[in-house]
Amino acid sequence: MIQLLWPLAFIFLPLPFVVRWLLPPVSDRTSAGLRVPFYKDISQNPDAASAKPRWLLMLGAFIWLLLLCALSRPQWLSDPVDQPKTGRDIMLAVDLSSSMEIEDFVLNEQAVDRLEAVKSVVKGFIKSREGDRLGLILFGSKAYVQSPLSYDLTSVAQLLDEAQISMVGKQTAIGDAIGLAVKRLHNRPLNQRVLILLSDGNNTSGIIPAPRAAHFAALEGLRVYTIGIGARSASSLFTSKAVSQAAMLNETTLKTVAQLANGRYFRAQDVEELKQVYSTIDEMEKVVVGQDYYHHVLELYFWPLGAALMLSFLLALSKSQVFSFIKNETPSELLINDNGEQHP
């Protein structure tokens, strides 16, 4: 199928006739720049002189039509391909409280803090979510949206990488983070609302208690997957450093939130266990969120444009004296005497 991208270009079709009608004709009464003694010989055919302007006018009109065709951008389109658009809306809530600085994880044979372990895994998860919209919530003493739902996964991963511990306070407001996710996903389809919350489970701040926020999430159809980060006991599993009682993982809160919000709780004892939540997300049934139509497009404007350029060259050549000499078989060399008379 051929279509014109800019069909309004043809409104300029009568432009040359308008210009010819409005502007006065070019006067022939001009002083000669060069006197040609043999002018009568090369213009002695009156019939050719009268027929030439009509032929040139038709050629010029055809060139103008070709230029307008090129300007209208003709394109060849293949048959439309209907491709359903699938994906999910996933909010990531990451704990930035002071307890996330405990170094009870091992990454590349080195002890790292909890936030660094989360970043190493979650950034890979974000980059693999092609087709999904991801958003990022950071919470400490308060919760705020670092990135709204977006298909720009690279920016979301970069914003997570720039997050720092205690940048929003040293305490943990899990309930506020869940409530903020409910607000952000309120207008999305029911079977698309997903929240992945990573925390040590100690809800020490915020306006809304974590269980109540989870209840609100369940009423809104938001599924909450919780991931517990940190040590269960005062003895870290990965390092010889002691972990304070306040920094230990509180699984009870996270399990309660996941149960109330129709989600699932994951215990992250190591990096591999932290990755299990992503395979579970992949098992969720994808839903159609829209329709995309694709066409294979082939530009055709260069054909009429090339033809117009070639004909313009021929038109310019036909009006030159060289072409006239060749057409009339004028002798290639004329001698002019002192009296202005010509002879071979």
C-alpha positions, 0 to 999 in steps of 0.5 A: 500500500502506498500513502502520502505522508504530506498530501497537502503539498499538492496545494502548491500545484497552481503556484507556477500559473499564479506567478505567471499570471501575477508577474509581468512578462520579461521584456525582450527589449534589452541591450545585447551583451554580445553581437552575433553576426550569424543570428539569422542563420541559427533562428531561420526556422520560424516553426521550430521557434513557435513550437519550442515554448509549448514543449518547454512549458509541458516539460516544466509543468511535469517537473513541477508535478514530480517535485510536489510528488517528492515533497508529499513523501510517498511511502510504501507500507506493508500490511499492519502487524497487530502485536499485543503489548504485554507487561506489568507495573512493578514498584520497588521499595528499598529500605535506606535506614541505618540498619542497612549499613550492616555488613552481613552479606558477602559479594565477590568474596568480600563483606558488603553492607545490606544495601550494596547487596540489594543494589547488585541484584536489583539492578540486574533485575531492573535491566531484565524487565523489558516490557514492564514499567518499573517505579522506585520508592526509597524509604527511611524515616519517610517514604518518597517516590524516587522514580515514577512508573517508567519504561526507561529501565536504565534511569531507574537502575541509575537512580537506585545506584545513586541511593545512599544509606540514611539519605531519608532518615535513619529509621524505617517506615515500612507502612508509609512505603506500602501506602505510597505504592498503593497511591501510585498504582491505584489507577492501574488494572487490578491484576498488574499491581505489584510491589516488591519491598526489601527491608530488615522488617523493623517498622520503627517510624511512619504514620501508618503501621505496616499491617494496616498498610498491607490491609489497604493494599489487599483492598486495592488489589496490590500484591506485596512481595517482601524480602527480608534482608539481614541476620536472624540472630546477633551472630552474623552468618557471613562475618565475625562482626556482631549484629545489634538487637535493633539491626536484626531481621524482623521476619514477623512483620514482613511475613504478616505484610506478605500474607495480608497483601496476597504476596509471598515472603522471601528470606535473603540469606545470600545473593542467590536466595535474593534472586528467587523472588524474580523467578516468581515474578516471571511466573505471573501471567502477563496481561494485555495492556494495549495494542501496537500496530507495526508497518514496514515503511519504505520511502519512495520520495527519491524516485520522483525527486531524481526524475525531476533533477534529470529532467531539469538538467535536460531542460537547461541543456535544451535552452543552451546555445550548445544544444541549439548548435547541435540541433541545427547542425551549425558549422563548428567553425565560422570565419567573420571578415572585417565587414561583418560577413560570415563565410566557412 
